[in-house]
Amino acid sequence: MFSSTGSSGLYKAPLSKSLLLVPSALSLLLALLLPHCQKLFVYDLHAVKNDFQIWRLICGRIICLDLKDTFCSSLLIYNFRIFERRYGSRKFASFLLGSWVLSALFDFLLVEAMQYFLGITAASNLPSGFLAPVFALFVPFYCSIPRVQVAQILGPLSITNKTLIYILGLQLFTSGSYIWIVAISGLMSGLCYNSKMFQVHQVLCIPSWMAKFFSWTLEPIFSSSEPTSEARIGMGATLDIQRQQRMELLDRQLMFSQFAQGRRQRQQQGGMINWNRLFPPLRQRQNINYQGGRQSEPAAPPPLEVSEEQVARLMEMGFSRGDALEALRASNNDLNVATNFLLQH
C-alpha cells in the first residue's frame, strides 16, 4: 500500500496472512451465525479475577466481537507485514507473543489503578480481540520505518507514507469506550519488548522446534506466491506533475534493476563496483548531445562520498555495511530511495 511496506501482497508473510484470515473469519462467524456464543469471547477481567475464568485471557484476546475493530486491525496487520519480511516469521511471532502476554499484565495493572484511584469498575470489561499486539507494532513502526514525504499541505504540514497508517491507528484507538486501556497496554508492551527491557525477548519467544513444526505444517497453507512488479503512480494534481513523477519512477526502477545486477556481479566476482558508472540519471541520458553523428559519452565522475550517519542508520535497521554503502552510492546519498530498495530486496 505504501512504499515503506515494500511490495504488495503477502509474499514471505505467512503469519500475517494467517492473522488476517483466521480471526476475521471467526469474527464474521460469531457475528452472523453464532451470536449466542459471543459471551464466551468477552474480555472480562472481573470474571478472570473473581471467578477464576482464566480461559477468558485467551478467548477474549484473540477474536474481535466488533466488526469495525476487526476491519481496522486487519488493515494494520497487513501494513505491518514488513516486519515479518525483515525479521522472519519466528522473530515476528515472538514479538507478537511477548507483547500479547505483557499487555495482559498491563491491562490488569491499569484496570486496578482505575478502580483504586478513580473508583471506575466498568473498565474491567475491555474490548475483545487481538488488539494489544497490533498497537505494540506501532513502536517498531515509529522507530525503524523512515518517513517518505508524499505531498506537502498547509506549509510545514505534509503527508508521508506513514500518515494513513497513523490515522487508521487513531480510528482504532477511538472505536470504543475503554479501548484506550488496551492501546496503552499494547504500546507499553511494545516498548518493553523492542527495547529488550528485563531480557523479556529471551523469555517470551518462540522455541526453534515449535517454529520448525509450524513452518512444516502451516506455512505451506498460508504461503503466498511472489507478486509481479507493479508500477505505482504517484499523487499529482496536474498532468505535468504526474508526468514528472512517472519520470522519477522510471529513474528509480532503472536504478533498482542496475543495482540488483551489480550486486549479483559483486557476489560472483567479489570486490567493489564503481556504481557511478552504472547509474547515470535517465533524464541526463536523454539530454546527451550527438556530435558528428556519434554520441558523446560523459566523463565518469569521482567516487561519491557516503555519509557515515546515513550508513549507521541503515545498519541500525539490520542491513549490512556493504549493502548500505552500495545502496547510498547508487541512490546518490538519498536515504529514502536506498531504504526502499533494501526493504524490497
Stockholm file with secondary structure:
# STOCKHOLM 1.0

chainA/1-345         MFSSTGSSGLYKAPLSKSLLLVPSALSLLLALLLPHCQKLFVYDLHAVKNDFQIWRLICGRIICLDLKDTFCSSLLIYNFRIFERRYGSRKFASFLLGSWVLSALFDFLLVEAMQYFLGITAASNLPSGFLAPVFALFVPFYCSIPRVQVAQILGPLSITNKTLIYILGLQLFTSGSYIWIVAISGLMSGLCYNSKMFQVHQVLCIPSWMAKFFSWTLEPIFSSSEPTSEARIGMGATLDIQRQQRMELLDRQLMFSQFAQGRRQRQQQGGMINWNRLFPPLRQRQNINYQGGRQSEPAAPPPLEVSEEQVARLMEMGFSRGDALEALRASNNDLNVATNFLLQH
#=GR chainA/1-345 SS CCGGGCSSSCTTCHHHHHHHHHHHHHHHHHHHTCGGGGGGGCEEHHHHHHSCCTTHHHHTTTSCSSHHHHHHHHHHHHHTHHHHHHHCHHHHHHHHHHHHHHHHHHHHHHHHHHHHHTCCCGGGEECCSSCHHHHHTHHHHHHHSCCCEEEECSTTCEEETTHHHHHHHHHHHTSSSSHHHHHHHHHHHHHHHHTTGGGHHHHSSCCHHHHHHHHHHTHHHHCCCCCCCCCCCCCCSSHHHHHHHHHHHHHHHHHHHHHHHHHHHHHHHCSCCCHHHHCCCHHHHHTCCEETTEECCCCCCCCCCCCHHHHHHHHHTTCCHHHHHHHHHHTTTCHHHHHHHHHHC
#=GC SS_cons         CCGGGCSSSCTTCHHHHHHHHHHHHHHHHHHHTCGGGGGGGCEEHHHHHHSCCTTHHHHTTTSCSSHHHHHHHHHHHHHTHHHHHHHCHHHHHHHHHHHHHHHHHHHHHHHHHHHHHTCCCGGGEECCSSCHHHHHTHHHHHHHSCCCEEEECSTTCEEETTHHHHHHHHHHHTSSSSHHHHHHHHHHHHHHHHTTGGGHHHHSSCCHHHHHHHHHHTHHHHCCCCCCCCCCCCCCSSHHHHHHHHHHHHHHHHHHHHHHHHHHHHHHHCSCCCHHHHCCCHHHHHTCCEETTEECCCCCCCCCCCCHHHHHHHHHTTCCHHHHHHHHHHTTTCHHHHHHHHHHC
//
